[in-house]
Amino acid sequence: MFRYAPQRVRDWYPKHGVQSDVTRGDSVYTIQAVRNFTYAQNGAANEVWLKNVSADPLTAVRMWYLLEPFTNSPAIAHPYFVFEFEDGTTLCFTIEGKRLNNAPYSGLKGLMREYELGYVWITELDALTMPLTHEAKALYLYPLTFTQTEVQKILSQLLEDTHALFEKPEFYNTLFNNCTVRFARTLKRIGHRVPHDVSWYLPGYSDRYFKRLGIIAPNTALRSPTFDLVARKKEVWEIIESNTEKYFQKIFTLISNWK
């Protein structure tokens, strides 16, 4: 049965349990809740939400695209966006269909107002350890070609949109209000050219789309072991278990060496 209005407060699946708001100072934003669900190789979990995390778009320098395929079909995948800052730290962002606790994901239900749109800010360990310990078939990390100014505009826009979504919740839609559709709208808002594409509805094709647009460099070998963190799982886990922070910065260096 269709619901007529989204309801921000419900019994959500734990990783969707908090819809964060964002407040803005002069140039620095404060994210009220950043997900930090981390997992060890043996599956041991530490699921917490970090409160009042600061983000200054003016110190953002680069973006990376993390893509997790869900099935053997190249059409189905989930994207994450990784923002790198001047000091080497990162902040990750993803757009999800929020579902109720104990409810499995269904693309069909996503068309029927069963899920709500979630803008979720996450730590680098959350972005890395959750897929690596949940049997991800692959986890591709691509550098993006946005200029530093574009990266700062994208980060600012996503932070502003997070606040707008908190104030006025929306339903998720598998085809028309999903992760890639929303990011395409973000790019349009900052003046980037984003022609319509099938990847708006089938996110697994988003890396091909970004490559055609030049957002991923034209010489990038998509879906190759060079960019697959699962193919290099042993090395990635060594970085994670070093507990030295700035994990993505070290992984970025590894990728450069793998080429």
Secondary structure, 3 states (H helix, E strand, C coil): CCCCCCCCCCCECHHHCCCCCEEECCCCEEEEEEEEEEECCCCCEEEEEEEEEEECHHHEEEEEEEEEECCCCCCCEEEEEEEEECCCCEEEEEEEEECECCCCCCCCHHHCCCCEEEEEEECHHHHHHHHHHCCCCCCEEEEECCCHHHHHHHHHHHHHHHHHHHHCCCECECCCECHHHHHHHHHHHCCCCCCCCHHHCCHHHHHHHHHHHCCECCCCCCCCHHHECCCCHHHHHHHHCCCCCCHHHHHHHHHHHHC
